[in-house]
Amino acid sequence: MTIVGTGQAGTLESSDILITVSPAESGSGIILQLISPVIKQYGRHIEEFIKNLAREQGVSDVTIHANDRGALDCTIEARVLTAIARSKVKAV
Amino acid sequence: MEKLRRAMMFVPGNNPGMLQNAGIYKADTVIFDVEDSVLISEKDAARQLVHNVIKTVKYPCEVAVRINHITTPYGKEDLAVILPAKPDLIRLPKAETAEEIKIIDEIISEAEEKNGFAHGSIKMMAAIETAKGLMKAYEICSASPRMVALALGAEDFLADLKTTRSAHGSELFGARSQIILAARAAGVQAIDTVFSNVNDDEAFIAETTRIKEMGFDGKSVINPRQIKMLYKIFAPTEKEIDLAERVLAAYAEAQAKNSGVIALNGKMIDVPVVTRAERVIGYARALGLRKGGSTND
């Protein structure tokens, strides 16, 4: 699967996360940029969690920008899945 | 004893903070809303979020989801995404026909089978929000064995009636009366509409007292602040609890003796008196005024 457009989901409200996915150059894999108030405590976990979700969705060559406001994993997952669905994923 | 649904609290379905904390306010039911509180452009995000939250967070109360109407472009997709998370209850807004209830019933049955849930484990309720719906209230309540409650949605209903809400509430008297009658005739609970002005406690208390007297089982609420006031109004007095306990004890004793006639202090006790006593004890237990299993499990 490849990302063909930009998809965004979530908000910058407390307990939410704003996820933006957009196409990246071929061969670049999953590029993740994370901003989070808990980056020192949970940064690695959040990054791995988001990358795994993208992999499970079969997405590659994608830039994911995540602006976290203290979201739980269930919220992160919901926003990532919605952002990917909105980015007009299409089979290659 | 039947499940208590005194306070059914609406929670916007696209707000993670509110969703994850919804269980702490002691509402009998939380209703995650993917209908009116969610923008059309956010329906997909809200239903995915509600699905994930239901699957992850353990709530100490009943979890309902208000879906979009089944005839909108969103209703069926709401069910497709949310049912696999197994909510306890689906609330249909703007119900107008028994057919709508039957369609949702079938969709739920399919989802229960597909996901390995017990048949009939996901319940339903409907809200009457139009004059047309009110005319079909009994048929709507009776359309499926999943139906457990009928609610009034006053704002849309009054717009349909071409009137507005007043302090005395006479504009809703007819609808409330018919909803109570339809719900009782069908054997389901009756839930009153929300009171939107969260800063007017006095009017909220007056309205809640009125609907309790009419026979409603509970009320939809939009703010946690209203729950405590509501429970106070629905709380039985010590005298009522004491009488209810004596009625139930006399009934149990008569049953043990296979006695057909039951009397307490010279007064005959019949089935409606026992039912009323069970209801009083149910409220008392839910409020911790008496020990015993909560009816709110």
Interface residues (C-beta under 8 A of the other chain):
Chain A: A9 G10 E13 S14 S15 D16 A71 L72 D73 C74 T75 E77 A78 R79 L81 T82 A85 R86
Chain B: N15 P16 G17 Q20 D44 A45 Q48 L49 H51 N52 V53 K55 T56 V57
